Amino acid sequence: MIQLTREAIDYHSISEAVRDPHHGAVVLFLGTVRDLTGEDRTLRLEYEAYEPMAKKKLQEILTQVQQQWPGAKVAIVHRLGVLDVGEVSVAVAVSTPHRAEAFAACRYVMEAIKADVPIWKKDINPEGKEQWVHPEEKTGSPATTAGSLQ
């Protein structure tokens, strides 16, 4: 399941989408809008994407996960548009037979989204100042970053 949406994310349905009677672990990650960007207050974020390429990259990530963790079930939903502080901007659910693989695969997905998917966010502060927020410095590939917790 891959989805870009302008609607609120129903994370219960996302976790249900990956359930499998042969899997003993479901990991759900929710990324939310926090009230600070660095040391500056945030009023809201605006997410934009080059949607055809974003969907293609998300599908590639899903394929990579299924190659590295055969049988894993994955759901990825990312919000677009304007989000207020506290709203869920991204949800990733992964199920596998065991928890270690589910956690590693979920982290892999998030690191790959940050590194490879053309989704951008604009920070809007309470004074109305707007700035595009650039991803943090990459510290390695999604595979090596996700593997650091194994």
Backbone as JSON Lines, residues from 0, in Angstrom:
{"i":0,"aa":"M","n":[0.84,-1.18,0.0],"ca":[0.0,0.0,0.0],"c":[0.89,1.24,0.0]}
{"i":1,"aa":"I","n":[0.7,2.07,-0.99],"ca":[1.41,3.34,-1.1],"c":[0.37,4.4,-1.39]}
{"i":2,"aa":"Q","n":[0.47,5.51,-0.65],"ca":[-0.53,6.56,-0.86],"c":[0.06,7.93,-0.52]}
{"i":3,"aa":"L","n":[-0.24,8.9,-1.36],"ca":[-0.03,10.31,-1.07],"c":[-1.43,10.89,-0.9]}
{"i":4,"aa":"T","n":[-1.66,11.63,0.17],"ca":[-3.01,12.1,0.45],"c":[-3.01,13.51,1.01]}
{"i":5,"aa":"R","n":[-4.1,14.19,0.82],"ca":[-4.3,15.51,1.42],"c":[-5.27,15.41,2.6]}
{"i":6,"aa":"E","n":[-5.7,14.2,2.9],"ca":[-6.63,13.95,4.0],"c":[-5.85,13.46,5.22]}
{"i":7,"aa":"A","n":[-6.49,13.55,6.38],"ca":[-5.88,13.02,7.61],"c":[-5.58,11.54,7.42]}
{"i":8,"aa":"I","n":[-4.47,11.1,7.98],"ca":[-4.05,9.7,7.85],"c":[-4.75,8.85,8.91]}
{"i":9,"aa":"D","n":[-5.42,7.81,8.44],"ca":[-6.07,6.85,9.34],"c":[-5.06,5.74,9.62]}
{"i":10,"aa":"Y","n":[-4.28,5.92,10.67],"ca":[-3.19,4.98,10.92],"c":[-3.67,3.63,11.41]}
{"i":11,"aa":"H","n":[-4.88,3.55,11.95],"ca":[-5.42,2.24,12.34],"c":[-5.62,1.37,11.09]}
{"i":12,"aa":"S","n":[-6.17,1.94,10.03],"ca":[-6.38,1.15,8.81],"c":[-5.06,0.78,8.15]}
{"i":13,"aa":"I","n":[-4.04,1.62,8.32],"ca":[-2.73,1.31,7.75],"c":[-2.12,0.11,8.47]}
{"i":14,"aa":"S","n":[-2.2,0.1,9.79],"ca":[-1.64,-1.05,10.52],"c":[-2.44,-2.31,10.22]}
{"i":15,"aa":"E","n":[-3.74,-2.18,10.03],"ca":[-4.57,-3.34,9.68],"c":[-4.21,-3.87,8.29]}
{"i":16,"aa":"A","n":[-3.81,-2.99,7.38],"ca":[-3.48,-3.39,6.01],"c":[-2.29,-4.32,5.93]}
{"i":17,"aa":"V","n":[-1.41,-4.29,6.93],"ca":[-0.22,-5.14,6.9],"c":[-0.33,-6.37,7.79]}
{"i":18,"aa":"R","n":[-1.45,-6.52,8.48],"ca":[-1.6,-7.67,9.38],"c":[-1.59,-8.97,8.58]}
{"i":19,"aa":"D","n":[-1.0,-9.98,9.18],"ca":[-0.88,-11.29,8.55],"c":[-0.87,-12.33,9.65]}
{"i":20,"aa":"P","n":[-1.64,-13.4,9.51],"ca":[-1.67,-14.4,10.58],"c":[-0.34,-15.11,10.81]}
{"i":21,"aa":"H","n":[0.57,-15.02,9.85],"ca":[1.89,-15.64,9.99],"c":[2.93,-14.68,10.57]}
{"i":22,"aa":"H","n":[2.52,-13.44,10.81],"ca":[3.44,-12.43,11.32],"c":[3.13,-12.13,12.78]}
{"i":23,"aa":"G","n":[4.17,-12.13,13.59],"ca":[4.0,-11.85,15.01],"c":[4.36,-10.43,15.4]}
{"i":24,"aa":"A","n":[4.73,-9.6,14.42],"ca":[5.12,-8.23,14.73],"c":[4.53,-7.26,13.71]}
{"i":25,"aa":"V","n":[3.95,-6.19,14.22],"ca":[3.53,-5.05,13.4],"c":[4.14,-3.81,14.03]}
{"i":26,"aa":"V","n":[4.95,-3.1,13.25],"ca":[5.55,-1.85,13.72],"c":[4.88,-0.72,12.95]}
{"i":27,"aa":"L","n":[4.42,0.28,13.7],"ca":[3.79,1.46,13.1],"c":[4.59,2.69,13.5]}
{"i":28,"aa":"F","n":[5.07,3.42,12.5],"ca":[5.77,4.68,12.76],"c":[4.88,5.82,12.29]}
{"i":29,"aa":"L","n":[4.73,6.83,13.15],"ca":[3.99,8.04,12.8],"c":[4.92,9.23,12.92]}
{"i":30,"aa":"G","n":[5.09,9.96,11.85],"ca":[5.82,11.22,11.9],"c":[4.81,12.34,12.08]}
{"i":31,"aa":"T","n":[5.04,13.2,13.05],"ca":[4.09,14.28,13.34],"c":[4.77,15.64,13.2]}
{"i":32,"aa":"V","n":[3.96,16.66,13.01],"ca":[4.46,18.02,12.92],"c":[4.75,18.52,14.33]}
{"i":33,"aa":"R","n":[6.0,18.87,14.59],"ca":[6.35,19.38,15.92],"c":[6.32,20.91,15.9]}
{"i":34,"aa":"D","n":[6.38,21.49,17.06],"ca":[6.22,22.94,17.18],"c":[7.51,23.73,17.02]}
{"i":35,"aa":"L","n":[8.6,23.04,16.74],"ca":[9.88,23.72,16.52],"c":[10.57,23.16,15.29]}
{"i":36,"aa":"T","n":[11.2,24.05,14.53],"ca":[12.12,23.65,13.46],"c":[13.45,24.26,13.86]}
{"i":37,"aa":"G","n":[14.36,23.42,14.29],"ca":[15.59,23.93,14.9],"c":[15.21,24.61,16.19]}
{"i":38,"aa":"E","n":[15.51,25.89,16.3],"ca":[15.14,26.65,17.5],"c":[13.98,27.6,17.22]}
{"i":39,"aa":"D","n":[13.44,27.57,16.01],"ca":[12.36,28.48,15.62],"c":[11.0,27.82,15.8]}
{"i":40,"aa":"R","n":[10.03,28.6,16.25],"ca":[8.66,28.1,16.43],"c":[8.05,27.78,15.07]}
{"i":41,"aa":"T","n":[7.23,26.77,15.05],"ca":[6.52,26.37,13.85],"c":[5.02,26.5,14.1]}
{"i":42,"aa":"L","n":[4.33,27.13,13.18],"ca":[2.88,27.22,13.24],"c":[2.26,26.06,12.47]}
{"i":43,"aa":"R","n":[2.82,25.82,11.28],"ca":[2.35,24.71,10.44],"c":[3.42,24.4,9.39]}
{"i":44,"aa":"L","n":[3.25,23.26,8.74],"ca":[4.12,22.86,7.63],"c":[3.27,22.68,6.39]}
{"i":45,"aa":"E","n":[3.88,22.92,5.25],"ca":[3.21,22.66,3.98],"c":[4.08,21.69,3.18]}
{"i":46,"aa":"Y","n":[3.51,20.54,2.85],"ca":[4.23,19.51,2.1],"c":[3.83,19.57,0.63]}
{"i":47,"aa":"E","n":[4.83,19.48,-0.24],"ca":[4.6,19.41,-1.67],"c":[5.41,18.23,-2.21]}
{"i":48,"aa":"A","n":[4.94,17.69,-3.33],"ca":[5.64,16.56,-3.94],"c":[5.51,16.62,-5.45]}
{"i":49,"aa":"Y","n":[6.5,16.06,-6.11],"ca":[6.37,15.74,-7.52],"c":[5.75,14.34,-7.5]}
{"i":50,"aa":"E","n":[4.42,14.31,-7.56],"ca":[3.69,13.09,-7.23],"c":[4.04,11.87,-8.08]}
{"i":51,"aa":"P","n":[4.14,11.97,-9.42],"ca":[4.49,10.76,-10.18],"c":[5.83,10.16,-9.75]}
{"i":52,"aa":"M","n":[6.83,11.02,-9.54],"ca":[8.15,10.51,-9.14],"c":[8.12,10.04,-7.69]}
{"i":53,"aa":"A","n":[7.39,10.73,-6.82],"ca":[7.3,10.31,-5.42],"c":[6.69,8.91,-5.33]}
{"i":54,"aa":"K","n":[5.62,8.67,-6.08],"ca":[5.0,7.34,-6.06],"c":[5.94,6.28,-6.6]}
{"i":55,"aa":"K","n":[6.68,6.62,-7.66],"ca":[7.65,5.67,-8.22],"c":[8.72,5.33,-7.19]}
{"i":56,"aa":"K","n":[9.25,6.36,-6.51],"ca":[10.3,6.12,-5.51],"c":[9.75,5.33,-4.32]}
{"i":57,"aa":"L","n":[8.53,5.62,-3.9],"ca":[7.93,4.85,-2.81],"c":[7.77,3.38,-3.2]}
{"i":58,"aa":"Q","n":[7.38,3.13,-4.46],"ca":[7.26,1.75,-4.93],"c":[8.62,1.07,-4.93]}
{"i":59,"aa":"E","n":[9.67,1.79,-5.32],"ca":[11.02,1.22,-5.29],"c":[11.42,0.85,-3.86]}
{"i":60,"aa":"I","n":[11.08,1.71,-2.9],"ca":[11.38,1.42,-1.49],"c":[10.64,0.17,-1.05]}
{"i":61,"aa":"L","n":[9.38,0.07,-1.41],"ca":[8.58,-1.1,-1.06],"c":[9.22,-2.37,-1.63]}
{"i":62,"aa":"T","n":[9.65,-2.3,-2.88],"ca":[10.3,-3.45,-3.52],"c":[11.6,-3.81,-2.81]}
{"i":63,"aa":"Q","n":[12.4,-2.8,-2.44],"ca":[13.65,-3.05,-1.72],"c":[13.4,-3.75,-0.39]}
{"i":64,"aa":"V","n":[12.38,-3.31,0.32],"ca":[12.04,-3.94,1.61],"c":[11.65,-5.39,1.4]}
{"i":65,"aa":"Q","n":[10.84,-5.63,0.38],"ca":[10.4,-7.0,0.14],"c":[11.54,-7.9,-0.31]}
{"i":66,"aa":"Q","n":[12.56,-7.33,-0.93],"ca":[13.74,-8.11,-1.3],"c":[14.6,-8.41,-0.08]}
{"i":67,"aa":"Q","n":[14.77,-7.41,0.79],"ca":[15.63,-7.58,1.96],"c":[14.95,-8.38,3.07]}
{"i":68,"aa":"W","n":[13.64,-8.23,3.2],"ca":[12.86,-8.93,4.23],"c":[11.71,-9.65,3.53]}
{"i":69,"aa":"P","n":[12.0,-10.79,2.87],"ca":[10.97,-11.5,2.11],"c":[9.74,-11.79,2.97]}
{"i":70,"aa":"G","n":[8.58,-11.53,2.38],"ca":[7.33,-11.78,3.09],"c":[6.84,-10.6,3.92]}
{"i":71,"aa":"A","n":[7.68,-9.59,4.1],"ca":[7.26,-8.4,4.86],"c":[6.1,-7.73,4.14]}
{"i":72,"aa":"K","n":[5.18,-7.22,4.92],"ca":[4.09,-6.42,4.37],"c":[4.33,-4.98,4.8]}
{"i":73,"aa":"V","n":[4.15,-4.05,3.85],"ca":[4.48,-2.65,4.1],"c":[3.35,-1.75,3.61]}
{"i":74,"aa":"A","n":[3.06,-0.72,4.39],"ca":[2.13,0.33,3.99],"c":[2.8,1.67,4.26]}
{"i":75,"aa":"I","n":[2.75,2.56,3.27],"ca":[3.35,3.89,3.4],"c":[2.31,4.92,2.97]}
{"i":76,"aa":"V","n":[2.03,5.88,3.85],"ca":[1.12,6.98,3.51],"c":[1.79,8.28,3.93]}
{"i":77,"aa":"H","n":[1.84,9.24,3.0],"ca":[2.44,10.55,3.29],"c":[1.43,11.63,2.97]}
{"i":78,"aa":"R","n":[1.3,12.57,3.88],"ca":[0.4,13.72,3.69],"c":[1.05,14.75,2.79]}
{"i":79,"aa":"L","n":[0.21,15.45,2.06],"ca":[0.6,16.62,1.29],"c":[-0.32,17.75,1.71]}
{"i":80,"aa":"G","n":[0.08,18.98,1.43],"ca":[-0.74,20.12,1.79],"c":[-0.32,20.71,3.12]}
{"i":81,"aa":"V","n":[-1.23,21.48,3.72],"ca":[-0.94,22.21,4.96],"c":[-1.31,21.35,6.17]}
{"i":82,"aa":"L","n":[-0.36,21.22,7.1],"ca":[-0.56,20.45,8.33],"c":[-0.23,21.31,9.53]}
{"i":83,"aa":"D","n":[-1.07,21.25,10.53],"ca":[-0.84,21.97,11.78],"c":[0.02,21.14,12.73]}
{"i":84,"aa":"V","n":[0.57,21.81,13.73],"ca":[1.35,21.12,14.76],"c":[0.52,19.99,15.35]}
{"i":85,"aa":"G","n":[1.15,18.83,15.49],"ca":[0.49,17.66,16.06],"c":[-0.12,16.72,15.04]}
{"i":86,"aa":"E","n":[-0.32,17.18,13.81],"ca":[-0.91,16.3,12.8],"c":[0.12,15.29,12.3]}
{"i":87,"aa":"V","n":[-0.37,14.13,11.87],"ca":[0.48,13.07,11.33],"c":[0.81,13.39,9.88]}
{"i":88,"aa":"S","n":[2.11,13.47,9.58],"ca":[2.55,13.78,8.22],"c":[2.93,12.53,7.43]}
{"i":89,"aa":"V","n":[3.35,11.48,8.11],"ca":[3.72,10.24,7.43],"c":[3.43,9.07,8.36]}
{"i":90,"aa":"A","n":[2.97,7.99,7.76],"ca":[2.74,6.75,8.51],"c":[3.35,5.6,7.73]}
{"i":91,"aa":"V","n":[4.09,4.77,8.43],"ca":[4.69,3.57,7.85],"c":[4.34,2.41,8.76]}
{"i":92,"aa":"A","n":[3.77,1.37,8.18],"ca":[3.47,0.15,8.93],"c":[4.18,-1.01,8.24]}
{"i":93,"aa":"V","n":[4.78,-1.86,9.04],"ca":[5.49,-3.04,8.53],"c":[5.15,-4.22,9.41]}
{"i":94,"aa":"S","n":[4.84,-5.35,8.78],"ca":[4.67,-6.58,9.55],"c":[5.63,-7.64,9.02]}
{"i":95,"aa":"T","n":[6.18,-8.41,9.96],"ca":[7.09,-9.52,9.66],"c":[6.85,-10.59,10.72]}
{"i":96,"aa":"P","n":[7.42,-11.76,10.54],"ca":[7.24,-12.8,11.55],"c":[7.8,-12.42,12.93]}
{"i":97,"aa":"H","n":[8.88,-11.62,12.96],"ca":[9.53,-11.29,14.23],"c":[9.8,-9.79,14.34]}
{"i":98,"aa":"R","n":[9.9,-9.28,15.57],"ca":[10.0,-7.84,15.81],"c":[11.28,-7.21,15.27]}
{"i":99,"aa":"A","n":[12.41,-7.88,15.37],"ca":[13.67,-7.26,14.92],"c":[13.6,-6.88,13.45]}
{"i":100,"aa":"E","n":[13.06,-7.77,12.64],"ca":[12.94,-7.49,11.21],"c":[11.93,-6.37,10.96]}
{"i":101,"aa":"A","n":[10.83,-6.36,11.7],"ca":[9.82,-5.32,11.51],"c":[10.37,-3.94,11.85]}
{"i":102,"aa":"F","n":[11.09,-3.84,12.98],"ca":[11.69,-2.56,13.35],"c":[12.72,-2.12,12.3]}
{"i":103,"aa":"A","n":[13.59,-3.04,11.89],"ca":[14.63,-2.69,10.91],"c":[14.02,-2.27,9.58]}
{"i":104,"aa":"A","n":[13.02,-2.98,9.13],"ca":[12.38,-2.65,7.85],"c":[11.66,-1.3,7.93]}
{"i":105,"aa":"C","n":[11.01,-1.03,9.04],"ca":[10.31,0.25,9.2],"c":[11.31,1.41,9.19]}
{"i":106,"aa":"R","n":[12.4,1.24,9.89],"ca":[13.42,2.29,9.9],"c":[14.02,2.47,8.51]}
{"i":107,"aa":"Y","n":[14.25,1.37,7.81],"ca":[14.76,1.44,6.44],"c":[13.83,2.29,5.58]}
{"i":108,"aa":"V","n":[12.53,2.03,5.69],"ca":[11.56,2.78,4.89],"c":[11.66,4.28,5.18]}
{"i":109,"aa":"M","n":[11.68,4.65,6.45],"ca":[11.74,6.08,6.79],"c":[13.03,6.73,6.31]}
{"i":110,"aa":"E","n":[14.16,6.06,6.49],"ca":[15.43,6.62,6.03],"c":[15.42,6.78,4.51]}
{"i":111,"aa":"A","n":[14.86,5.81,3.8],"ca":[14.8,5.88,2.34],"c":[13.86,6.99,1.87]}
{"i":112,"aa":"I","n":[12.74,7.18,2.57],"ca":[11.83,8.29,2.22],"c":[12.57,9.61,2.34]}
{"i":113,"aa":"K","n":[13.25,9.82,3.46],"ca":[13.98,11.07,3.68],"c":[15.08,11.27,2.63]}
{"i":114,"aa":"A","n":[15.73,10.19,2.22],"ca":[16.87,10.29,1.3],"c":[16.46,10.39,-0.16]}
{"i":115,"aa":"D","n":[15.37,9.73,-0.55],"ca":[15.13,9.5,-1.98],"c":[13.82,10.02,-2.55]}
{"i":116,"aa":"V","n":[12.84,10.32,-1.73],"ca":[11.51,10.64,-2.26],"c":[11.36,12.16,-2.39]}
{"i":117,"aa":"P","n":[10.95,12.64,-3.59],"ca":[10.83,14.08,-3.81],"c":[9.58,14.68,-3.15]}
{"i":118,"aa":"I","n":[9.65,14.79,-1.83],"ca":[8.62,15.46,-1.03],"c":[9.35,16.55,-0.25]}
{"i":119,"aa":"W","n":[8.83,17.78,-0.35],"ca":[9.47,18.92,0.3],"c":[8.52,19.53,1.32]}
{"i":120,"aa":"K","n":[9.09,20.18,2.34],"ca":[8.24,20.84,3.32],"c":[8.66,22.29,3.52]}
{"i":121,"aa":"K","n":[7.64,23.11,3.68],"ca":[7.85,24.53,3.95],"c":[7.36,24.79,5.36]}
{"i":122,"aa":"D","n":[8.23,25.42,6.16],"ca":[7.9,25.77,7.54],"c":[7.3,27.17,7.55]}
{"i":123,"aa":"I","n":[6.17,27.31,8.23],"ca":[5.54,28.62,8.4],"c":[5.51,28.9,9.89]}
{"i":124,"aa":"N","n":[6.13,30.03,10.3],"ca":[6.18,30.34,11.73],"c":[5.02,31.26,12.13]}
{"i":125,"aa":"P","n":[4.81,31.49,13.42],"ca":[3.67,32.31,13.87],"c":[3.69,33.74,13.33]}
{"i":126,"aa":"E","n":[4.85,34.26,12.95],"ca":[4.94,35.61,12.41],"c":[4.66,35.64,10.9]}
{"i":127,"aa":"G","n":[4.42,34.48,10.31],"ca":[4.14,34.41,8.88],"c":[5.35,34.19,8.01]}
{"i":128,"aa":"K","n":[6.53,34.1,8.6],"ca":[7.75,33.84,7.83],"c":[7.71,32.41,7.32]}
{"i":129,"aa":"E","n":[8.05,32.24,6.04],"ca":[8.05,30.91,5.42],"c":[9.46,30.57,4.97]}
{"i":130,"aa":"Q","n":[9.84,29.31,5.18],"ca":[11.14,28.85,4.68],"c":[11.05,27.37,4.34]}
{"i":131,"aa":"W","n":[11.7,27.02,3.23],"ca":[11.78,25.62,2.86],"c":[12.8,24.95,3.77]}
{"i":132,"aa":"V","n":[12.41,23.82,4.33],"ca":[13.27,23.08,5.25],"c":[13.97,22.0,4.46]}
{"i":133,"aa":"H","n":[15.29,21.99,4.56],"ca":[16.07,20.99,3.83],"c":[16.33,19.8,4.74]}
{"i":134,"aa":"P","n":[16.33,18.6,4.17],"ca":[16.61,17.41,5.0],"c":[17.95,17.53,5.69]}
{"i":135,"aa":"E","n":[18.05,16.87,6.82],"ca":[19.3,16.87,7.56],"c":[20.4,16.19,6.76]}
{"i":136,"aa":"E","n":[21.63,16.47,7.12],"ca":[22.78,15.88,6.45],"c":[22.66,14.36,6.48]}
{"i":137,"aa":"K","n":[22.88,13.74,5.34],"ca":[22.79,12.29,5.25],"c":[24.01,11.67,5.94]}
{"i":138,"aa":"T","n":[23.75,10.66,6.74],"ca":[24.85,10.01,7.46],"c":[25.17,8.63,6.9]}
{"i":139,"aa":"G","n":[24.54,8.29,5.81],"ca":[24.77,6.99,5.2],"c":[23.56,6.59,4.4]}
{"i":140,"aa":"S","n":[23.64,5.45,3.75],"ca":[22.51,4.98,2.97],"c":[21.41,4.49,3.9]}
{"i":141,"aa":"P","n":[20.17,4.39,3.4],"ca":[19.11,3.84,4.25],"c":[19.46,2.46,4.79]}
{"i":142,"aa":"A","n":[20.14,1.66,3.97],"ca":[20.49,0.31,4.42],"c":[21.46,0.33,5.59]}
{"i":143,"aa":"T","n":[22.46,1.2,5.53],"ca":[23.43,1.23,6.64],"c":[22.84,1.9,7.86]}
{"i":144,"aa":"T","n":[22.0,2.92,7.67],"ca":[21.38,3.59,8.8],"c":[20.4,2.66,9.49]}
{"i":145,"aa":"A","n":[19.56,1.98,8.72],"ca":[18.6,1.05,9.31],"c":[19.32,-0.1,9.99]}
{"i":146,"aa":"G","n":[20.41,-0.54,9.41],"ca":[21.16,-1.66,9.98],"c":[21.86,-1.33,11.28]}
{"i":147,"aa":"S","n":[22.01,-0.04,11.59],"ca":[22.72,0.33,12.81],"c":[21.96,-0.06,14.07]}
{"i":148,"aa":"L","n":[20.69,-0.38,13.94],"ca":[19.91,-0.78,15.11],"c":[19.77,-2.29,15.24]}
{"i":149,"aa":"Q","n":[20.27,-3.01,14.26],"ca":[20.09,-4.47,14.32],"c":[21.02,-5.09,15.33]}
